[in-house]
Amino acid sequence: LGAGNGAQIRSIAAGVVTEADTNPSGGLGVYVVIQHVIDGAIVSSAYGHMQVGSMTLSVGDSVYSGQPIGLVGQTGVATAPHLHFEIRLGGTQRVDGAAWLHAKLG
């Protein structure tokens, strides 16, 4: 998703952190994955390429809907600042995050 460098990233829903990586050189760079229960189903949301030092969550942390979780950056394999956002149905099946949100929110 195109967003300005340093834009605040917020969790789409309440949940629990299942992955958190502060290594800026991995594929997604600094990233976090949060597992939610949405409409009775397990859904994970992933947020990647955050600025170094902006994501301070750890595996097992609880987050609330709308909680700030980091800042847009250009870590990992990225040619410009942006947010890599994806939805994982059942926690593993990757789908287009923007399309999923549009279908859920209209």
C-alpha positions in Angstrom: 0.0 0.0 0.0 1.3 3.4 -0.9 1.8 5.5 2.2 4.2 8.3 3.1 7.4 7.4 4.8 6.8 7.6 8.5 3.0 7.2 8.3 1.5 5.5 11.3 0.4 1.9 10.9 -2.5 0.6 13.0 -3.8 -2.9 13.7 -7.0 -3.7 11.8 -8.5 -5.5 14.8 -7.8 -6.8 18.3 -5.6 -9.8 18.4 -2.3 -11.5 19.5 1.1 -11.1 17.9 2.2 -14.4 16.4 5.3 -13.2 14.6 7.5 -10.1 15.1 10.9 -9.4 13.5 13.0 -6.4 14.0 15.7 -7.5 11.4 15.7 -4.8 8.8 17.4 -6.9 6.1 14.9 -9.8 5.9 12.5 -10.0 3.0 9.7 -8.1 4.8 12.3 -6.1 6.8 10.8 -5.1 10.2 7.4 -6.8 10.3 4.7 -8.1 12.6 1.8 -10.6 12.1 -1.2 -10.4 14.3 -3.8 -13.2 14.7 -7.5 -12.1 15.1 -10.8 -13.8 15.3 -13.1 -12.0 12.8 -16.7 -13.2 12.2 -15.7 -16.4 14.1 -12.8 -17.2 11.8 -9.0 -17.0 12.4 -7.5 -14.3 10.3 -4.0 -13.0 10.5 -2.9 -9.6 9.3 0.8 -8.9 8.3 2.5 -5.6 8.2 6.0 -5.3 6.6 8.8 -2.9 5.7 8.4 -0.8 8.9 11.0 1.7 10.0 13.7 0.4 12.3 12.8 1.0 15.9 9.2 1.8 15.2 7.8 -1.7 15.9 8.2 -2.7 19.6 5.8 -5.6 19.8 6.8 -9.2 20.7 5.2 -12.6 20.1 2.4 -13.1 22.6 1.6 -9.4 23.0 -2.1 -8.5 22.9 -3.1 -5.6 20.6 -6.4 -3.6 20.4 -8.2 -2.5 17.3 -6.6 0.6 15.9 -3.5 0.3 18.1 -0.4 2.0 16.5 2.0 -0.8 15.7 4.8 0.9 13.7 5.7 3.4 11.0 5.9 3.0 7.2 9.4 2.5 6.1 11.7 0.8 3.5 13.3 -2.1 5.3 13.9 -5.5 3.7 13.4 -6.0 0.0 11.7 -2.7 -0.9 12.5 -0.1 -3.5 10.5 2.7 -1.9 8.8 3.3 1.4 5.5 1.4 1.6 3.4 -0.9 3.7 3.3 -4.5 2.7 -0.1 -5.5 4.0 -1.6 -9.0 3.7 -4.4 -11.1 5.1 -3.9 -14.7 5.9 -7.1 -16.7 6.2 -7.0 -19.4 8.7 -3.6 -17.9 9.7 -1.8 -19.3 6.6 -3.7 -18.7 3.3 -2.4 -15.5 1.9 -4.9 -13.3 0.1 -4.9 -9.7 -1.2 -5.3 -7.6 2.0 -6.8 -4.5 0.3 -9.4 -6.7 -1.6 -10.3 -8.5 1.6 -10.7 -5.3 3.5 -12.9 -3.9 0.7 -15.1 -7.0 0.7 -15.5 -6.8 4.5 -16.0 -3.1 4.8 -17.6 -2.3 1.4 
